[in-house]
Amino acid sequence: MILLVDLCYRPGSLGEAEFVRPIADIVQACGYRSEICHFTEWERVNKDGTEAVILCGTPLKDNLFAEMTECFAWIRESPVPVLGICAGMQAVVLAYGGSIEENPEIGMITVRCRVSGDPIFRDNEWTAYGLHRFGTVPGNEFIVLAESDACIQAVRHHTDPVYGVQFHPEVRNTWVVERFLSTLVSHDKTR
Amino acid sequence: MKLGVLFSGGKDSVYATYLAMQKEEVSCLISLVSENCESYMFHTPNIHLTSLQAEAMGIPILEYTTKGIEEEELEDLKQAISLAVEQYDIEGIVTGAVLSVYQASRIQKICDALSLWCYNPLWHIDQDRYMQSLIDEGFEVIISGVFSAPFDETWLGRRIDNEALRLLRLYAAKYSITLTGEGGELETLVTDAPFFKKKIVVLTSESVYANYNGRYHIQTAEVRDK
């Protein structure tokens, strides 16, 4: 089971349909079951059988999550792989002591890979949909995997199975989620 | 949160309204009436019926006329949204965008400039599931325009029911068109929905069709009790 974390300002907001449901559909298409958990309810959720966690994005104006970094302390101790998408990447970076800074992008952008040998980010360059108010300033424990002209677009932790992507993979780049699941998650899709 | 819905009267903006009403307060509908029938941004067939739809829903509507010149119409949209903020005190905008980055990113930029929330509750929705939901939940959706092969004249004014959806699935597979018409293959109009307080009844209409391109013009219609 893949646990999808909703980072919108309240549980069950209108943003869930836009930012969580498309990711759930990609996960399902990959043959995995998913459940949704609001970021404020992390402690109360039964996480038995969780094989990976994906933190989803939020509307451009919805940045309350960034003021509640205590809700993301679990990321550093996560026993399963973590992927943060847009706001989710910002939460990941904040959890490890990094910061965010205003660096908006809206629309299609060009993303360039900065590393070789990563199992997810294998291409040199691609176009992606950016929709964010803040970019990230990760600490030294992260490897920068990809960048746009404006900001860092993808990171991976040096030792933990933790990734972040600033762009929205549900638009034309579903391979991000597909490769994350195929390379980092066990293949027992019935759990 | 008070929201305004960018409203064309087609299935996507009506369903987006329906979803928004379940989560927030929809204070008004905003319709851009384009004088350009080839508008890049705004749905045009039967746009004059949006006021009847608003009456059937019981939601106020703000109508704003645009000449429909590419990019200039975005300034008109910004003006219309600004008026809605003044008149209805809205804090955000809802759109029926499904796949169009062109539409969605432009509206996101306008909302950002006006410091408004922007929601796209149909964004990358599973098209098959969505179309089936429209039928199962009782949305009366009729085809108001066709702009692609293999649609013939019989599709104009046709209601999207299970048989129509079966054919659309076949066409989508065979002709590489989108099931929802997101590629501009067809346009729709909603005459009734579960949240409509009243329904729209078409009294007179005319179809104009040639070479896989046709429009179903509703000349007269009225709102009636359900």
Interface residues (C-beta under 8 A of the other chain):
Chain A: G12 S13 L14 G15 A17 E18 R21 P22 D25 P59 L60 K61 D62 P104 I106 G107 M108 Y129 L131 E170 V171
Chain B: L19 A20 K23 E24 G92 V94 V101 S105 Q108 K109 C111 D112 S115 L116 W117 C118 Y119 N120 P121 L122 W123 H124 I125 D126
